[in-house]
Amino acid sequence: MSIGKIIVKERKQKGWSQQELAQKLKIHRMTLGRYERDELLPNFITFLKLLEIFDLSADTLLEKKLNGITNDKEIRFIKVLRSETEVYQRAMEYPELEVQKLKNLY
């Protein structure tokens, strides 16, 4: 599920309008609409506010497409990558380099 869809789902569960959530986040309602349509990603401060307001973990909000992956090999690869903290950290810092290294291994 995309970040935008998660924001919409969580906002509606709270019974809030876009305007109400935008006020809580201290952003313009149109900006929130762009987040919800996946046209724009929240900046770091807004991202942290979303985690706090919705009481979510960063993993939950960043979990974009794991459910959409149908290839078992890819799912296992992602789970292994997440369990290997050092590899995961390097992949987050230098994604292109780490992906190329990992492709060579697999």
C-alpha positions as CSV (number, residue, x, y, z in Angstrom):
1,M,0.0,0.0,0.0
2,S,1.4,3.4,-0.9
3,I,2.1,6.1,1.7
4,G,-0.8,8.2,0.2
5,K,-3.3,5.3,0.6
6,I,-2.1,4.7,4.2
7,I,-2.6,8.4,5.0
8,V,-6.1,8.4,3.5
9,K,-7.0,5.1,5.4
10,E,-5.7,6.4,8.7
11,R,-7.3,9.8,8.3
12,K,-10.7,8.3,7.5
13,Q,-10.4,5.9,10.5
14,K,-10.0,8.9,12.7
15,G,-13.0,10.6,11.0
16,W,-11.0,13.6,10.0
17,S,-11.4,15.8,6.9
18,Q,-8.4,16.7,4.9
19,Q,-8.6,20.2,6.4
20,E,-8.5,18.8,9.9
21,L,-5.5,16.6,9.3
22,A,-3.7,19.4,7.4
23,Q,-4.2,21.7,10.4
24,K,-2.8,19.1,12.8
25,L,0.2,18.7,10.4
26,K,0.5,22.5,10.0
27,I,0.5,22.1,6.2
28,H,-1.9,23.4,3.5
29,R,-4.9,21.1,2.6
30,M,-3.8,21.0,-1.0
31,T,-0.4,19.7,0.0
32,L,-2.1,16.9,2.0
33,G,-4.2,16.1,-1.1
34,R,-1.0,15.7,-3.1
35,Y,0.4,13.3,-0.4
36,E,-2.9,11.3,-0.5
37,R,-2.8,11.1,-4.3
38,D,0.9,10.0,-4.2
39,E,2.0,13.0,-6.2
40,L,4.3,14.3,-3.4
41,L,6.0,12.6,-0.5
42,P,6.0,14.2,2.9
43,N,9.1,15.9,4.1
44,F,10.9,14.5,7.2
45,I,9.1,16.7,9.7
46,T,5.7,16.0,8.3
47,F,6.6,12.3,8.1
48,L,7.4,12.2,11.8
49,K,4.2,14.1,12.6
50,L,2.2,11.5,10.7
51,L,3.8,8.7,12.6
52,E,2.9,10.4,15.9
53,I,-0.6,11.4,14.9
54,F,-1.5,8.0,13.6
55,D,0.6,6.1,16.1
56,L,2.4,4.2,13.4
57,S,5.9,2.8,13.1
58,A,8.1,4.1,10.3
59,D,8.1,0.6,8.8
60,T,4.3,0.6,8.5
61,L,4.3,3.9,6.7
62,L,7.2,3.0,4.5
63,E,5.9,-0.4,3.6
64,K,4.9,0.4,0.1
65,K,4.8,-2.6,-2.1
66,L,5.7,-5.7,-0.2
67,N,2.1,-6.9,-0.4
68,G,2.1,-6.3,-4.1
69,I,5.2,-8.4,-4.8
70,T,4.2,-11.8,-6.1
71,N,7.6,-13.3,-6.7
72,D,8.5,-15.4,-3.6
73,K,12.2,-14.9,-4.3
74,E,11.8,-11.1,-4.0
75,I,9.8,-11.4,-0.8
76,R,12.5,-13.6,0.8
77,F,15.2,-11.2,-0.4
78,I,13.5,-8.2,1.2
79,K,12.9,-10.0,4.4
80,V,16.6,-11.1,4.6
81,L,17.7,-7.6,3.7
82,R,15.6,-6.1,6.5
83,S,16.9,-8.6,9.0
84,E,20.6,-7.8,8.2
85,T,20.8,-4.4,9.8
86,E,24.3,-3.5,8.4
87,V,23.4,-4.5,4.8
88,Y,20.0,-2.7,5.2
89,Q,21.7,0.5,6.4
90,R,24.3,0.5,3.6
91,A,21.4,-0.1,1.1
92,M,19.6,2.9,2.5
93,E,22.7,5.1,2.3
94,Y,24.0,3.9,-1.1
95,P,21.1,2.1,-2.7
96,E,22.4,1.9,-6.3
97,L,25.8,0.5,-5.2
98,E,24.3,-2.0,-2.8
99,V,21.6,-3.2,-5.2
100,Q,24.2,-3.9,-7.8
101,K,26.3,-5.8,-5.4
102,L,23.3,-7.9,-4.2
103,K,22.2,-8.5,-7.8
104,N,25.6,-10.0,-8.4
105,L,25.2,-12.3,-5.4
106,Y,21.7,-13.5,-6.4
